[in-house]
Amino acid sequence: QVNIDVIEKNLYTGDSPAPELMIRTSGETRLSDFMLWQASSSITYFSPVLWPEFSLWQLLMAVFYYQRHQMKLEKIVASDNSDGSDDITLKSLHQQSIVANILDN
């Protein structure tokens, strides 16, 4: 039987915690295959720099991007958790729409 636990155990990162920051180089804005699954709870930074030229400065830019967006996401989650609603599906849909709006700005 296939379920979430079986899928997560069979991924390359099955024994690792979910990544908090994912960096995609070369200006590509797509993720392949099960990388979408692994990055579902990550902040993704798209760098225009190709991998061989990726330097410490680009890494610092990605970390600053992560810090800025992580604070916004924490505020969203805190405000949604304080409303007392028990409907997890509705909350997650609401969070996704807020996150999408923030990341588009």
N, CA, C and O atoms as a Tinker XYZ file with bonds, in Angstrom:
   420  protein
     1  N      0.845000   -1.174000    0.000000    73     2
     2  CA     0.000000    0.000000    0.000000    64     1     3
     3  C      0.893000    1.240000    0.000000    63     2     4     5
     4  O      1.843000    1.332000    0.777000    81     3
     5  N      0.581000    2.177000   -0.867000    73     3     6
     6  CA     1.345000    3.410000   -0.973000    64     5     7
     7  C      0.670000    4.485000   -0.137000    63     6     8     9
     8  O     -0.523000    4.752000   -0.284000    81     7
     9  N      1.456000    5.097000    0.744000    73     7    10
    10  CA     0.959000    6.210000    1.537000    64     9    11
    11  C      2.085000    7.225000    1.719000    63    10    12    13
    12  O      3.177000    7.038000    1.182000    81    11
    13  N      1.836000    8.268000    2.450000    73    11    14
    14  CA     2.818000    9.343000    2.611000    64    13    15
    15  C      4.108000    8.835000    3.232000    63    14    16    17
    16  O      5.192000    9.207000    2.783000    81    15
    17  N      4.015000    7.993000    4.255000    73    15    18
    18  CA     5.212000    7.486000    4.927000    64    17    19
    19  C      6.085000    6.658000    3.990000    63    18    20    21
    20  O      7.310000    6.778000    4.020000    81    19
    21  N      5.477000    5.835000    3.173000    73    19    22
    22  CA     6.236000    5.000000    2.231000    64    21    23
    23  C      6.958000    5.872000    1.219000    63    22    24    25
    24  O      8.127000    5.637000    0.916000    81    23
    25  N      6.273000    6.871000    0.699000    73    23    26
    26  CA     6.905000    7.771000   -0.275000    64    25    27
    27  C      8.077000    8.502000    0.359000    63    26    28    29
    28  O      9.163000    8.544000   -0.219000    81    27
    29  N      7.875000    9.080000    1.537000    73    27    30
    30  CA     8.943000    9.844000    2.178000    64    29    31
    31  C     10.148000    8.979000    2.541000    63    30    32    33
    32  O     11.283000    9.447000    2.456000    81    31
    33  N      9.927000    7.734000    2.941000    73    31    34
    34  CA    11.039000    6.836000    3.275000    64    33    35
    35  C     11.863000    6.465000    2.055000    63    34    36    37
    36  O     13.062000    6.214000    2.177000    81    35
    37  N     11.243000    6.425000    0.880000    73    35    38
    38  CA    11.938000    6.002000   -0.330000    64    37    39
    39  C     12.553000    7.137000   -1.140000    63    38    40    41
    40  O     13.125000    6.894000   -2.202000    81    39
    41  N     12.448000    8.343000   -0.667000    73    39    42
    42  CA    13.119000    9.460000   -1.326000    64    41    43
    43  C     14.594000    9.446000   -0.949000    63    42    44    45
    44  O     14.975000    8.854000    0.061000    81    43
    45  N     15.429000   10.102000   -1.764000    73    43    46
    46  CA    16.856000   10.176000   -1.451000    64    45    47
    47  C     17.108000   10.814000   -0.096000    63    46    48    49
    48  O     18.074000   10.474000    0.586000    81    47
    49  N     16.253000   11.725000    0.288000    73    47    50
    50  CA    16.413000   12.427000    1.560000    64    49    51
    51  C     15.523000   11.834000    2.647000    63    50    52    53
    52  O     15.176000   12.527000    3.604000    81    51
    53  N     15.158000   10.594000    2.517000    73    51    54
    54  CA    14.228000    9.957000    3.440000    64    53    55
    55  C     14.645000    9.987000    4.894000    63    54    56    57
    56  O     13.792000   10.059000    5.778000    81    55
    57  N     15.950000    9.933000    5.162000    73    55    58
    58  CA    16.434000    9.933000    6.547000    64    57    59
    59  C     16.745000   11.331000    7.060000    63    58    60    61
    60  O     17.127000   11.494000    8.219000    81    59
    61  N     16.587000   12.334000    6.214000    73    59    62
    62  CA    16.918000   13.710000    6.576000    64    61    63
    63  C     15.654000   14.514000    6.837000    63    62    64    65
    64  O     14.587000   14.197000    6.312000    81    63
    65  N     15.780000   15.557000    7.652000    73    63    66
    66  CA    14.619000   16.434000    7.822000    64    65    67
    67  C     14.358000   17.218000    6.542000    63    66    68    69
    68  O     15.234000   17.327000    5.684000    81    67
    69  N     13.175000   17.751000    6.419000    73    67    70
    70  CA    12.826000   18.541000    5.235000    64    69    71
    71  C     13.727000   19.768000    5.158000    63    70    72    73
    72  O     14.010000   20.389000    6.183000    81    71
    73  N     14.181000   20.125000    3.961000    73    71    74
    74  CA    15.044000   21.307000    3.838000    64    73    75
    75  C     14.265000   22.583000    4.137000    63    74    76    77
    76  O     13.091000   22.702000    3.785000    81    75
    77  N     14.918000   23.523000    4.779000    73    75    78
    78  CA    14.270000   24.796000    5.062000    64    77    79
    79  C     14.490000   25.782000    3.918000    63    78    80    81
    80  O     13.635000   26.626000    3.648000    81    79
    81  N     15.628000   25.677000    3.253000    73    79    82
    82  CA    15.966000   26.554000    2.134000    64    81    83
    83  C     16.414000   25.699000    0.968000    63    82    84    85
    84  O     17.292000   24.847000    1.102000    81    83
    85  N     15.801000   25.939000   -0.172000    73    83    86
    86  CA    16.225000   25.255000   -1.381000    64    85    87
    87  C     16.710000   26.310000   -2.367000    63    86    88    89
    88  O     16.013000   27.292000   -2.624000    81    87
    89  N     17.892000   26.111000   -2.914000    73    87    90
    90  CA    18.468000   27.061000   -3.856000    64    89    91
    91  C     18.462000   26.427000   -5.236000    63    90    92    93
    92  O     19.012000   25.344000   -5.436000    81    91
    93  N     17.837000   27.109000   -6.183000    73    91    94
    94  CA    17.792000   26.636000   -7.578000    64    93    95
    95  C     18.599000   27.611000   -8.408000    63    94    96    97
    96  O     18.241000   28.784000   -8.513000    81    95
    97  N     19.682000   27.141000   -8.998000    73    95    98
    98  CA    20.574000   28.004000   -9.770000    64    97    99
    99  C     20.182000   28.049000  -11.246000    63    98   100   101
   100  O     19.265000   27.352000  -11.680000    81    99
   101  N     20.876000   28.863000  -11.988000    73    99   102
   102  CA    20.793000   29.013000  -13.446000    64   101   103
   103  C     19.558000   29.765000  -13.923000    63   102   104   105
   104  O     19.258000   29.761000  -15.117000    81   103
   105  N     18.840000   30.406000  -13.017000    73   103   106
   106  CA    17.676000   31.172000  -13.425000    64   105   107
   107  C     16.447000   30.343000  -13.731000    63   106   108   109
   108  O     15.399000   30.895000  -14.066000    81   107
   109  N     16.551000   29.041000  -13.623000    73   107   110
   110  CA    15.394000   28.164000  -13.853000    64   109   111
   111  C     14.412000   28.324000  -12.696000    63   110   112   113
   112  O     14.821000   28.440000  -11.541000    81   111
   113  N     13.137000   28.332000  -13.003000    73   111   114
   114  CA    12.121000   28.467000  -11.957000    64   113   115
   115  C     11.223000   27.243000  -11.905000    63   114   116   117
   116  O     10.015000   27.354000  -11.697000    81   115
   117  N     11.814000   26.096000  -12.091000    73   115   118
   118  CA    11.044000   24.851000  -12.038000    64   117   119
   119  C     11.765000   23.867000  -11.119000    63   118   120   121
   120  O     12.976000   23.952000  -10.911000    81   119
   121  N     10.999000   22.948000  -10.585000    73   119   122
   122  CA    11.551000   21.859000   -9.795000    64   121   123
   123  C     11.077000   20.563000  -10.422000    63   122   124   125
   124  O      9.966000   20.493000  -10.946000    81   123
   125  N     11.911000   19.541000  -10.373000    73   123   126
   126  CA    11.604000   18.299000  -11.055000    64   125   127
   127  C     11.143000   17.209000  -10.097000    63   126   128   129
   128  O     11.513000   17.185000   -8.923000    81   127
   129  N     10.340000   16.325000  -10.621000    73   127   130
   130  CA     9.956000   15.079000   -9.972000    64   129   131
   131  C      9.551000   15.249000   -8.515000    63   130   132   133
   132  O      8.683000   16.060000   -8.192000    81   131
   133  N     10.186000   14.479000   -7.642000    73   131   134
   134  CA     9.810000   14.493000   -6.239000    64   133   135
   135  C     10.446000   15.644000   -5.475000    63   134   136   137
   136  O     10.228000   15.784000   -4.271000    81   135
   137  N     11.235000   16.476000   -6.166000    73   135   138
   138  CA    11.779000   17.654000   -5.498000    64   137   139
   139  C     10.642000   18.566000   -5.048000    63   138   140   141
   140  O     10.767000   19.263000   -4.041000    81   139
   141  N      9.543000   18.567000   -5.784000    73   139   142
   142  CA     8.372000   19.338000   -5.367000    64   141   143
   143  C      7.867000   18.855000   -4.015000    63   142   144   145
   144  O      7.482000   19.654000   -3.162000    81   143
   145  N      7.873000   17.547000   -3.832000    73   143   146
   146  CA     7.409000   16.952000   -2.574000    64   145   147
   147  C      8.329000   17.385000   -1.437000    63   146   148   149
   148  O      7.864000   17.794000   -0.373000    81   147
   149  N      9.633000   17.292000   -1.669000    73   147   150
   150  CA    10.600000   17.610000   -0.633000    64   149   151
   151  C     10.632000   19.104000   -0.314000    63   150   152   153
   152  O     10.952000   19.490000    0.810000    81   151
   153  N     10.307000   19.934000   -1.283000    73   151   154
   154  CA    10.379000   21.380000   -1.098000    64   153   155
   155  C      9.051000   21.992000   -0.691000    63   154   156   157
   156  O      8.938000   23.215000   -0.610000    81   155
   157  N      8.059000   21.180000   -0.439000    73   155   158
   158  CA     6.723000   21.719000   -0.159000    64   157   159
   159  C      6.694000   22.606000    1.072000    63   158   160   161
   160  O      5.867000   23.514000    1.147000    81   159
   161  N      7.564000   22.374000    2.031000    73   159   162
   162  CA     7.588000   23.217000    3.224000    64   161   163
   163  C      8.857000   24.066000    3.295000    63   162   164   165
   164  O      9.214000   24.570000    4.360000    81   163
   165  N      9.533000   24.220000    2.157000    73   163   166
   166  CA    10.776000   24.981000    2.090000    64   165   167
   167  C     10.547000   26.350000    1.474000    63   166   168   169
   168  O      9.559000   26.586000    0.777000    81   167
   169  N     11.478000   27.234000    1.746000    73   167   170
   170  CA    11.529000   28.497000    1.029000    64   169   171
   171  C     12.508000   28.284000   -0.113000    63   170   172   173
   172  O     13.647000   27.874000    0.109000    81   171
   173  N     12.072000   28.557000   -1.325000    73   171   174
   174  CA    12.900000   28.306000   -2.501000    64   173   175
   175  C     13.452000   29.614000   -3.034000    63   174   176   177
   176  O     12.711000   30.570000   -3.263000    81   175
   177  N     14.764000   29.646000   -3.230000    73   175   178
   178  CA    15.453000   30.819000   -3.764000    64   177   179
   179  C     15.941000   30.473000   -5.163000    63   178   180   181
   180  O     16.673000   29.502000   -5.355000    81   179
   181  N     15.533000   31.271000   -6.131000    73   179   182
   182  CA    15.946000   31.060000   -7.518000    64   181   183
   183  C     17.063000   32.040000   -7.844000    63   182   184   185
   184  O     16.853000   33.253000   -7.853000    81   183
   185  N     18.241000   31.512000   -8.108000    73   183   186
   186  CA    19.410000   32.337000   -8.402000    64   185   187
   187  C     19.654000   32.378000   -9.906000    63   186   188   189
   188  O     19.597000   31.340000  -10.565000    81   187
   189  N     19.925000   33.565000  -10.463000    73   187   190
   190  CA    20.202000   33.646000  -11.899000    64   189   191
   191  C     21.601000   33.148000  -12.265000    63   190   192   193
   192  O     21.917000   32.996000  -13.445000    81   191
   193  N     22.433000   32.896000  -11.261000    73   191   194
   194  CA    23.820000   32.499000  -11.480000    64   193   195
   195  C     23.901000   31.005000  -11.766000    63   194   196   197
   196  O     23.214000   30.210000  -11.124000    81   195
   197  N     24.728000   30.625000  -12.715000    73   195   198
   198  CA    24.954000   29.205000  -13.003000    64   197   199
   199  C     25.727000   28.562000  -11.854000    63   198   200   201
   200  O     26.464000   29.244000  -11.142000    81   199
   201  N     25.562000   27.268000  -11.675000    73   199   202
   202  CA    26.170000   26.575000  -10.542000    64   201   203
   203  C     27.683000   26.758000  -10.453000    63   202   204   205
   204  O     28.176000   27.020000   -9.356000    81   203
   205  N     28.454000   26.637000  -11.542000    73   203   206
   206  CA    29.914000   26.780000  -11.388000    64   205   207
   207  C     30.339000   28.160000  -10.879000    63   206   208   209
   208  O     31.392000   28.290000  -10.256000    81   207
   209  N     29.529000   29.190000  -11.139000    73   207   210
   210  CA    29.864000   30.542000  -10.692000    64   209   211
   211  C     29.205000   30.899000   -9.359000    63   210   212   213
   212  O     29.386000   32.013000   -8.866000    81   211
   213  N     28.454000   29.989000   -8.776000    73   211   214
   214  CA    27.766000   30.248000   -7.511000    64   213   215
   215  C     28.815000   30.411000   -6.418000    63   214   216   217
   216  O     29.604000   29.502000   -6.162000    81   215
   217  N     28.817000   31.580000   -5.773000    73   215   218
   218  CA    29.857000   31.885000   -4.789000    64   217   219
   219  C     29.254000   32.136000   -3.411000    63   218   220   221
   220  O     28.048000   32.006000   -3.202000    81   219
   221  N     30.118000   32.493000   -2.495000    73   219   222
   222  CA    29.695000   32.814000   -1.144000    64   221   223
   223  C     28.705000   33.973000   -1.149000    63   222   224   225
   224  O     27.780000   33.988000   -0.337000    81   223
   225  N     28.876000   34.933000   -2.034000    73   223   226
   226  CA    27.984000   36.094000   -2.091000    64   225   227
   227  C     26.574000   35.684000   -2.505000    63   226   228   229
   228  O     25.589000   36.186000   -1.964000    81   227
   229  N     26.487000   34.775000   -3.460000    73   227   230
   230  CA    25.156000   34.290000   -3.844000    64   229   231
   231  C     24.519000   33.487000   -2.711000    63   230   232   233
   232  O     23.308000   33.559000   -2.502000    81   231
   233  N     25.328000   32.730000   -1.988000    73   231   234
   234  CA    24.808000   31.984000   -0.841000    64   233   235
   235  C     24.283000   32.942000    0.225000    63   234   236   237
   236  O     23.221000   32.709000    0.803000    81   235
   237  N     25.022000   34.014000    0.486000    73   235   238
   238  CA    24.566000   35.003000    1.460000    64   237   239
   239  C     23.272000   35.665000    1.005000    63   238   240   241
   240  O     22.388000   35.917000    1.824000    81   239
   241  N     23.148000   35.949000   -0.276000    73   239   242
   242  CA    21.898000   36.515000   -0.794000    64   241   243
   243  C     20.735000   35.556000   -0.549000    63   242   244   245
   244  O     19.641000   35.982000   -0.178000    81   243
   245  N     20.973000   34.273000   -0.754000    73   243   246
   246  CA    19.935000   33.266000   -0.526000    64   245   247
   247  C     19.563000   33.194000    0.949000    63   246   248   249
   248  O     18.386000   33.062000    1.285000    81   247
   249  N     20.549000   33.277000    1.827000    73   247   250
   250  CA    20.282000   33.231000    3.270000    64   249   251
   251  C     19.499000   34.464000    3.705000    63   250   252   253
   252  O     18.570000   34.351000    4.506000    81   251
   253  N     19.856000   35.636000    3.193000    73   251   254
   254  CA    19.098000   36.858000    3.520000    64   253   255
   255  C     17.669000   36.753000    3.019000    63   254   256   257
   256  O     16.738000   37.167000    3.709000    81   255
   257  N     17.485000   36.205000    1.826000    73   255   258
   258  CA    16.152000   35.993000    1.267000    64   257   259
   259  C     15.351000   35.068000    2.189000    63   258   260   261
   260  O     14.184000   35.323000    2.485000    81   259
   261  N     15.998000   33.997000    2.633000    73   259   262
   262  CA    15.353000   33.045000    3.540000    64   261   263
   263  C     14.939000   33.727000    4.845000    63   262   264   265
   264  O     13.813000   33.558000    5.311000    81   263
   265  N     15.863000   34.499000    5.430000    73   263   266
   266  CA    15.562000   35.158000    6.700000    64   265   267
   267  C     14.375000   36.110000    6.559000    63   266   268   269
   268  O     13.496000   36.142000    7.420000    81   267
   269  N     14.350000   36.880000    5.479000    73   267   270
   270  CA    13.274000   37.845000    5.268000    64   269   271
   271  C     11.934000   37.126000    5.112000    63   270   272   273
   272  O     10.938000   37.547000    5.700000    81   271
   273  N     11.899000   36.062000    4.336000    73   271   274
   274  CA    10.641000   35.362000    4.092000    64   273   275
   275  C     10.243000   34.455000    5.248000    63   274   276   277
   276  O      9.053000   34.225000    5.465000    81   275
   277  N     11.204000   33.943000    5.984000    73   275   278
   278  CA    10.877000   33.097000    7.137000    64   277   279
   279  C     10.146000   33.907000    8.199000    63   278   280   281
   280  O      9.204000   33.413000    8.819000    81   279
   281  N     10.574000   35.146000    8.412000    73   279   282
   282  CA     9.895000   35.992000    9.395000    64   281   283
   283  C      8.449000   36.257000    8.971000    63   282   284   285
   284  O      7.547000   36.252000    9.808000    81   283
   285  N      8.227000   36.486000    7.677000    73   283   286
   286  CA     6.866000   36.712000    7.185000    64   285   287
   287  C      6.011000   35.466000    7.378000    63   286   288   289
   288  O      4.855000   35.557000    7.790000    81   287
   289  N      6.586000   34.298000    7.076000    73   287   290
   290  CA     5.830000   33.053000    7.223000    64   289   291
   291  C      5.508000   32.763000    8.693000    63   290   292   293
   292  O      4.419000   32.279000    9.001000    81   291
   293  N      6.432000   33.050000    9.588000    73   291   294
   294  CA     6.173000   32.832000   11.009000    64   293   295
   295  C      5.023000   33.711000   11.492000    63   294   296   297
   296  O      4.199000   33.269000   12.293000    81   295
   297  N      4.964000   34.947000   11.013000    73   295   298
   298  CA     3.866000   35.834000   11.391000    64   297   299
   299  C      2.540000   35.298000   10.880000    63   298   300   301
   300  O      1.532000   35.356000   11.583000    81   299
   301  N      2.537000   34.778000    9.666000    73   299   302
   302  CA     1.308000   34.231000    9.083000    64   301   303
   303  C      0.830000   33.029000    9.884000    63   302   304   305
   304  O     -0.349000   32.933000   10.226000    81   303
   305  N      1.739000   32.121000   10.180000    73   303   306
   306  CA     1.369000   30.917000   10.926000    64   305   307
   307  C      0.892000   31.291000   12.322000    63   306   308   309
   308  O     -0.089000   30.725000   12.806000    81   307
   309  N      1.561000   32.230000   12.978000    73   307   310
   310  CA     1.155000   32.648000   14.321000    64   309   311
   311  C     -0.229000   33.278000   14.298000    63   310   312   313
   312  O     -1.038000   33.008000   15.185000    81   311
   313  N     -0.520000   34.109000   13.308000    73   311   314
   314  CA    -1.827000   34.745000   13.245000    64   313   315
   315  C     -2.920000   33.728000   12.926000    63   314   316   317
   316  O     -4.033000   33.851000   13.437000    81   315
   317  N     -2.632000   32.735000   12.100000    73   315   318
   318  CA    -3.627000   31.715000   11.783000    64   317   319
   319  C     -3.869000   30.775000   12.957000    63   318   320   321
   320  O     -4.989000   30.299000   13.143000    81   319
   321  N     -2.839000   30.501000   13.750000    73   319   322
   322  CA    -2.999000   29.606000   14.889000    64   321   323
   323  C     -3.724000   30.269000   16.045000    63   322   324   325
   324  O     -4.247000   29.574000   16.917000    81   323
   325  N     -3.769000   31.586000   16.077000    73   323   326
   326  CA    -4.408000   32.279000   17.194000    64   325   327
   327  C     -5.911000   32.450000   17.008000    63   326   328   329
   328  O     -6.588000   32.905000   17.929000    81   327
   329  N     -6.451000   32.100000   15.845000    73   327   330
   330  CA    -7.882000   32.315000   15.609000    64   329   331
   331  C     -8.765000   31.217000   16.172000    63   330   332   333
   332  O     -9.986000   31.374000   16.208000    81   331
   333  N     -8.176000   30.099000   16.617000    73   331   334
   334  CA    -8.942000   29.037000   17.253000    64   333   335
   335  C     -9.675000   28.119000   16.303000    63   334   336   337
   336  O    -10.432000   27.258000   16.751000    81   335
   337  N     -9.480000   28.271000   15.024000    73   335   338
   338  CA   -10.178000   27.431000   14.047000    64   337   339
   339  C     -9.586000   26.031000   14.045000    63   338   340   341
   340  O     -8.369000   25.866000   14.128000    81   339
   341  N    -10.438000   25.033000   13.950000    73   339   342
   342  CA    -9.975000   23.652000   13.930000    64   341   343
   343  C     -9.938000   23.058000   12.530000    63   342   344   345
   344  O     -9.506000   21.918000   12.360000    81   343
   345  N    -10.378000   23.799000   11.533000    73   343   346
   346  CA   -10.424000   23.276000   10.178000    64   345   347
   347  C     -9.058000   23.426000    9.525000    63   346   348   349
   348  O     -8.733000   24.483000    8.986000    81   347
   349  N     -8.246000   22.345000    9.575000    73   347   350
   350  CA    -6.872000   22.377000    9.084000    64   349   351
   351  C     -6.829000   22.621000    7.582000    63   350   352   353
   352  O     -5.970000   23.367000    7.112000    81   351
   353  N     -7.716000   22.025000    6.830000    73   351   354
   354  CA    -7.719000   22.198000    5.379000    64   353   355
   355  C     -7.969000   23.649000    5.014000    63   354   356   357
   356  O     -7.270000   24.198000    4.162000    81   355
   357  N     -8.923000   24.260000    5.621000    73   355   358
   358  CA    -9.224000   25.661000    5.356000    64   357   359
   359  C     -8.052000   26.546000    5.741000    63   358   360   361
   360  O     -7.718000   27.486000    5.021000    81   359
   361  N     -7.422000   26.248000    6.880000    73   359   362
   362  CA    -6.251000   27.007000    7.313000    64   361   363
   363  C     -5.121000   26.897000    6.301000    63   362   364   365
   364  O     -4.520000   27.903000    5.924000    81   363
   365  N     -4.831000   25.672000    5.861000    73   363   366
   366  CA    -3.709000   25.492000    4.949000    64   365   367
   367  C     -3.975000   26.175000    3.613000    63   366   368   369
   368  O     -3.054000   26.740000    3.022000    81   367
   369  N     -5.206000   26.137000    3.127000    73   367   370
   370  CA    -5.527000   26.847000    1.888000    64   369   371
   371  C     -5.369000   28.345000    2.071000    63   370   372   373
   372  O     -4.863000   29.039000    1.189000    81   371
   373  N     -5.800000   28.836000    3.211000    73   371   374
   374  CA    -5.665000   30.262000    3.507000    64   373   375
   375  C     -4.183000   30.642000    3.593000    63   374   376   377
   376  O     -3.775000   31.667000    3.047000    81   375
   377  N     -3.382000   29.827000    4.272000    73   375   378
   378  CA    -1.953000   30.088000    4.392000    64   377   379
   379  C     -1.280000   30.074000    3.031000    63   378   380   381
   380  O     -0.441000   30.928000    2.744000    81   379
   381  N     -1.640000   29.110000    2.188000    73   379   382
   382  CA    -1.038000   29.041000    0.865000    64   381   383
   383  C     -1.331000   30.286000    0.053000    63   382   384   385
   384  O     -0.451000   30.790000   -0.645000    81   383
   385  N     -2.557000   30.791000    0.132000    73   383   386
   386  CA    -2.887000   31.988000   -0.642000    64   385   387
   387  C     -2.151000   33.215000   -0.109000    63   386   388   389
   388  O     -1.717000   34.063000   -0.888000    81   387
   389  N     -2.005000   33.316000    1.223000    73   387   390
   390  CA    -1.268000   34.444000    1.802000    64   389   391
   391  C      0.203000   34.352000    1.429000    63   390   392   393
   392  O      0.812000   35.353000    1.054000    81   391
   393  N      0.772000   33.172000    1.528000    73   391   394
   394  CA     2.184000   32.990000    1.185000    64   393   395
   395  C      2.416000   33.321000   -0.275000    63   394   396   397
   396  O      3.397000   33.987000   -0.606000    81   395
   397  N      1.552000   32.881000   -1.137000    73   395   398
   398  CA     1.695000   33.178000   -2.570000    64   397   399
   399  C      1.661000   34.673000   -2.817000    63   398   400   401
   400  O      2.432000   35.192000   -3.625000    81   399
   401  N      0.761000   35.374000   -2.117000    73   399   402
   402  CA     0.691000   36.833000   -2.280000    64   401   403
   403  C      1.943000   37.525000   -1.774000    63   402   404   405
   404  O      2.425000   38.467000   -2.404000    81   403
   405  N      2.477000   37.075000   -0.647000    73   403   406
   406  CA     3.686000   37.682000   -0.093000    64   405   407
   407  C      4.877000   37.437000   -0.998000    63   406   408   409
   408  O      5.656000   38.353000   -1.264000    81   407
   409  N      5.024000   36.220000   -1.468000    73   407   410
   410  CA     6.179000   35.893000   -2.299000    64   409   411
   411  C      6.106000   36.547000   -3.675000    63   410   412   413
   412  O      7.135000   36.722000   -4.328000    81   411
   413  N      4.923000   36.904000   -4.118000    73   411   414
   414  CA     4.797000   37.598000   -5.390000    64   413   415
   415  C      5.195000   39.058000   -5.283000    63   414   416   417
   416  O      5.504000   39.693000   -6.291000    81   415
   417  N      5.191000   39.602000   -4.065000    73   415   418
   418  CA     5.553000   41.028000   -3.870000    64   417   419
   419  C      7.025000   41.231000   -3.796000    63   418   420
   420  O      7.485000   42.361000   -3.635000    81   419
